[in-house]
């Protein structure tokens, strides 16, 4: 059963979700740029090429699991969406940190 929230609480939740999505999108853009530069210059390692493909299904599965758990616990839409977004955000941040080295 969804929890009752005030309009202010809902506004804060949507704002937090929007900020998380924007941070993840910026990080994803940087990862795409860095990997594209590696491919274009011929410096991409086989490990990075495999990771680039294999990380997506793993992140999707984790995301779906977290969203299902949040929904089963009676979370509202923003809690479910935030739970689903969190694995993607974590993966893109770790990719950015690794690729900046």
C-alpha positions in Angstrom: 0.0 0.0 0.0 1.5 3.4 -1.0 2.5 5.7 1.8 0.8 9.0 2.3 3.1 11.9 1.6 2.7 15.6 1.7 3.1 17.6 -1.5 6.4 19.0 -0.2 7.8 15.6 0.5 6.7 14.4 -3.0 8.4 17.5 -4.5 11.6 16.7 -2.7 11.5 13.1 -3.8 11.0 14.0 -7.4 13.8 16.6 -7.2 16.2 14.0 -5.7 15.3 11.5 -8.4 15.8 14.1 -11.2 19.2 15.1 -9.8 20.3 11.4 -9.5 19.2 10.8 -13.1 21.0 13.9 -14.3 24.3 12.9 -12.5 24.0 9.4 -14.0 23.4 10.8 -17.5 26.4 13.1 -17.3 28.6 10.2 -16.1 27.3 7.9 -18.8 28.1 10.6 -21.4 31.7 10.8 -20.1 32.0 7.0 -20.2 30.8 6.9 -23.8 33.2 9.7 -24.8 36.2 8.0 -23.1 35.4 4.6 -24.6 34.8 6.1 -28.0 38.2 7.8 -27.8 39.8 4.5 -26.8 38.2 2.7 -29.8 39.2 5.5 -32.2 42.8 5.5 -31.0 43.1 1.7 -30.9 43.9 1.8 -27.1 40.8 -0.1 -25.8 41.9 -3.3 -24.1 40.0 -6.5 -24.7 39.0 -6.5 -21.0 37.3 -3.1 -21.4 35.6 -4.1 -24.6 34.1 -7.2 -22.9 33.2 -5.1 -19.8 31.5 -2.5 -22.0 29.1 -5.2 -23.3 28.6 -7.4 -20.2 28.0 -4.7 -17.6 24.7 -3.7 -19.2 22.7 -7.0 -18.6 24.1 -7.2 -15.1 23.1 -3.6 -14.3 19.6 -4.3 -15.7 19.1 -7.4 -13.6 20.2 -5.6 -10.5 18.0 -2.7 -11.3 15.0 -4.8 -11.9 15.6 -6.7 -8.6 15.9 -3.5 -6.6 12.8 -2.0 -8.2 10.8 -5.2 -7.5 11.9 -5.1 -3.8 11.0 -1.5 -3.5 7.6 -2.1 -5.0 7.0 -5.2 -2.8 7.8 -3.0 0.2 5.0 -0.6 -0.8 7.3 2.1 -2.1 5.8 5.0 -4.1 6.8 5.7 -7.7 9.8 7.8 -6.8 11.2 5.2 -4.4 10.8 2.5 -7.0 12.4 4.6 -9.7 15.2 5.6 -7.4 15.9 2.0 -6.5 16.0 1.1 -10.1 18.3 3.9 -11.0 20.8 3.4 -8.2 22.7 0.4 -9.8 23.1 2.3 -13.1 24.4 5.3 -11.2 26.9 3.3 -9.2 28.2 1.5 -12.4 28.6 4.7 -14.4 30.4 6.5 -11.5 32.8 3.5 -11.1 33.4 3.5 -14.9 34.2 7.2 -14.9 36.6 6.8 -12.0 38.4 3.9 -13.7 38.5 5.5 -17.2 39.9 8.8 -15.9 43.1 7.1 -14.8 
